[in-house]
């Protein structure tokens, strides 16, 4: 069963898509699949999807290296359609490029790019990013300790540039042109190592749990 979309009719939602990037190799995490690790009763890779306010978008994808991931049933139930990135081993830039091509194909006005290993981003931050992008040239980005990073939203004028990305470069050059939307640094932690997961589990478990209980929401 798909998750309810907060009563928001499809016709009333903005012409925006969201891409959850879940195709990374997770080398720093060791042999374990970090996205399948449990955090507060849900797989880590599902937490970001669950917290995203889908009522703001028309399309939602999760970019994966292959079908069959343990998170996949949950992703589908939450409203995210898996799309395979056959070039995932070449770096995150290929996943961003694939997401941009999907957005182009759908004729979307903007695209949200978010990471599956960032479980603590609150729904209201996503909503604020989306609200900051109203024109094709607009970009809204997050920042932690002064470093620009996802989640970010790109107006459609940037889709062609994003679609050309490759390797591990990502979209940092474009993010430098964007408007920074404030968010507490401790909500923008990405889990790259088992130690990072332990720290989040110990110090941010209640925050993550609160996000799950609150569920998707917007202004």
C-alpha positions as CSV (number, residue, x, y, z in Angstrom):
1,X,0.0,0.0,0.0
2,X,1.3,3.4,-0.9
3,X,1.6,6.0,1.9
4,X,-1.2,8.7,1.9
5,X,-0.2,12.0,0.4
6,X,-1.6,14.2,3.2
7,X,-4.9,14.7,1.3
8,X,-3.2,16.9,-1.3
9,X,-4.8,16.3,-4.8
10,X,-2.4,15.5,-7.6
11,X,-3.7,18.5,-9.6
12,X,-2.8,20.8,-6.8
13,X,0.8,19.7,-6.4
14,X,3.6,21.7,-8.1
15,X,5.2,20.2,-11.2
16,X,8.3,19.0,-9.3
17,X,10.1,15.7,-8.9
18,X,12.3,14.2,-6.2
19,X,15.2,11.8,-6.7
20,X,16.5,9.9,-3.7
21,X,20.0,8.8,-4.4
22,X,20.7,5.3,-3.1
23,X,23.2,3.9,-5.6
24,X,26.5,4.6,-3.8
25,X,29.0,1.9,-3.1
26,X,29.3,2.6,0.7
27,X,33.0,1.6,0.8
28,X,33.7,3.4,4.0
29,X,30.9,1.5,5.8
30,X,32.7,-1.8,5.3
31,X,31.1,-5.0,4.1
32,X,27.7,-4.3,5.5
33,X,24.9,-2.7,3.4
34,X,24.5,0.5,5.4
35,X,21.1,1.3,3.8
36,X,19.7,-2.0,5.2
37,X,20.9,-1.3,8.7
38,X,18.1,-0.6,11.2
39,X,17.8,2.8,12.8
40,X,14.8,3.4,15.1
41,X,12.8,0.6,13.7
42,X,13.2,1.3,10.0
43,X,16.0,0.6,7.5
44,X,18.4,3.5,7.2
45,X,17.7,3.8,3.5
46,X,14.0,4.2,4.1
47,X,14.2,7.0,6.7
48,X,14.9,9.8,4.3
49,X,12.1,8.6,2.0
50,X,9.6,8.4,4.8
51,X,10.4,11.9,6.1
52,X,10.1,13.6,2.6
53,X,6.9,15.6,2.2
54,X,5.6,14.0,-1.0
55,X,2.6,16.3,-1.1
56,X,4.9,18.9,-2.7
57,X,5.8,16.8,-5.8
58,X,4.3,15.0,-8.7
59,X,7.0,12.3,-9.2
60,X,9.3,10.5,-6.8
61,X,12.2,8.2,-7.8
62,X,14.9,6.3,-5.9
63,X,18.0,5.8,-7.9
64,X,19.5,2.3,-7.2
65,X,22.4,0.2,-8.7
66,X,20.1,-2.8,-9.1
67,X,16.6,-3.9,-8.3
68,X,15.9,-6.2,-5.3
69,X,17.4,-4.1,-2.4
70,X,15.9,-4.9,1.0
71,X,14.6,-1.3,1.2
72,X,12.7,-1.6,-2.1
73,X,9.3,-2.7,-0.8
74,X,9.3,0.1,1.7
75,X,10.4,2.7,-0.9
76,X,7.6,1.6,-3.2
77,X,5.1,1.7,-0.4
78,X,6.3,5.2,0.4
79,X,5.7,6.4,-3.1
80,X,9.2,6.2,-4.6
81,X,9.7,4.3,-7.9
82,X,13.1,2.5,-8.2
83,X,15.1,3.4,-11.3
84,X,18.3,1.5,-12.0
85,X,21.5,3.4,-12.7
86,X,23.6,1.0,-14.7
87,X,26.6,3.3,-14.3
88,X,26.4,3.6,-10.6
89,X,29.9,2.3,-10.0
90,X,31.3,5.4,-11.8
91,X,30.1,7.7,-9.1
92,X,27.3,9.8,-7.7
93,X,27.4,12.2,-10.6
94,X,25.9,9.5,-12.8
95,X,22.9,9.2,-10.5
96,X,22.3,12.9,-10.5
97,X,22.5,12.9,-14.3
98,X,20.0,10.0,-14.5
99,X,17.6,11.9,-12.2
100,X,17.9,15.0,-14.4
101,X,17.1,13.1,-17.5
102,X,14.0,11.6,-15.8
103,X,13.0,15.1,-14.8
104,X,13.5,16.3,-18.4
105,X,11.5,13.4,-19.8
106,X,8.6,14.3,-17.4
107,X,8.7,18.0,-18.3
108,X,9.2,19.0,-14.7
109,X,9.8,22.5,-13.5
110,X,12.2,21.6,-10.7
111,X,14.0,18.6,-9.2
112,X,14.8,17.8,-5.6
113,X,18.0,15.8,-5.1
114,X,18.4,14.1,-1.7
115,X,20.6,11.3,-0.3
116,X,19.4,8.0,1.2
117,X,22.1,8.1,3.9
118,X,20.9,11.4,5.4
119,X,18.1,10.2,7.8
120,X,17.6,13.3,9.9
121,X,16.6,15.9,7.4
122,X,13.3,17.3,8.6
123,X,10.2,17.6,6.3
124,X,10.0,21.3,6.9
125,X,13.6,21.8,5.5
126,X,12.6,20.0,2.3
127,X,9.5,22.2,2.1
128,X,11.6,25.4,2.6
129,X,14.0,24.3,-0.2
130,X,11.1,23.7,-2.5
131,X,9.5,27.0,-1.7
132,X,12.7,28.8,-2.5
133,X,12.6,27.6,-6.1
134,X,10.0,29.3,-8.3
135,X,11.8,30.2,-11.5
136,X,13.8,27.9,-14.0
137,X,17.1,29.5,-13.0
138,X,16.6,29.1,-9.2
139,X,18.7,26.7,-7.0
140,X,18.2,26.1,-3.3
141,X,20.8,24.2,-1.3
142,X,21.6,23.0,2.2
143,X,24.9,23.7,3.9
144,X,26.7,22.1,6.9
145,X,29.7,23.8,8.5
146,X,29.9,26.0,5.4
147,X,29.9,23.1,2.9
148,X,27.1,23.2,0.3
149,X,25.4,19.9,0.0
150,X,22.1,18.0,-0.6
151,X,19.3,18.1,-0.2
152,X,19.0,20.7,-2.9
153,X,16.4,21.8,-5.5
154,X,17.3,22.8,-9.1
155,X,15.1,24.7,-11.5
156,X,14.6,23.2,-14.9
157,X,17.1,25.5,-16.6
158,X,19.8,23.4,-14.9
159,X,18.6,20.0,-16.0
160,X,20.8,19.8,-19.1
161,X,23.9,20.7,-17.1
162,X,23.0,18.1,-14.4
163,X,22.3,15.5,-17.1
164,X,25.9,15.8,-18.3
165,X,27.5,15.0,-14.9
166,X,29.7,12.0,-14.4
167,X,32.0,10.4,-11.9
168,X,32.1,11.7,-8.3
169,X,32.0,15.4,-9.2
170,X,28.3,15.8,-8.3
171,X,26.6,19.2,-8.6
172,X,28.9,21.4,-6.4
173,X,29.6,23.9,-9.1
174,X,25.9,24.6,-9.5
175,X,25.2,24.6,-5.7
176,X,27.7,27.5,-5.4
177,X,25.2,29.5,-7.4
178,X,22.3,28.6,-5.2
179,X,20.5,30.2,-2.2
180,X,21.4,28.5,1.1
181,X,18.4,27.5,3.2
182,X,19.2,27.2,6.8
183,X,18.9,23.9,8.7
184,X,20.6,22.8,11.9
185,X,23.9,21.1,11.2
186,X,23.0,18.0,13.1
187,X,20.1,17.4,10.8
188,X,22.4,17.2,7.8
189,X,24.6,14.4,8.8
190,X,25.3,11.7,6.3
191,X,26.2,8.2,7.5
192,X,29.3,7.0,5.8
193,X,30.8,4.8,8.6
194,X,29.6,2.4,11.3
195,X,30.9,4.9,13.8
196,X,28.7,7.7,12.4
197,X,25.7,5.4,12.7
198,X,26.5,4.7,16.3
199,X,26.8,8.4,17.0
200,X,23.5,9.1,15.4
201,X,21.8,6.2,17.1
202,X,23.1,7.4,20.5
203,X,22.7,11.1,20.2
204,X,20.0,11.7,17.6
205,X,17.7,8.6,18.0
206,X,14.9,10.6,19.4
207,X,15.1,13.2,16.6
208,X,15.0,10.5,14.0
209,X,12.1,8.8,15.9
210,X,10.2,12.1,16.0
211,X,10.6,12.6,12.3
212,X,9.2,9.1,11.7
213,X,6.2,9.8,14.0
214,X,5.5,13.1,12.4
215,X,5.7,11.7,8.9
216,X,5.6,13.8,5.7
217,X,4.3,17.3,6.1
218,X,4.6,20.8,4.7
219,X,3.6,24.3,5.3
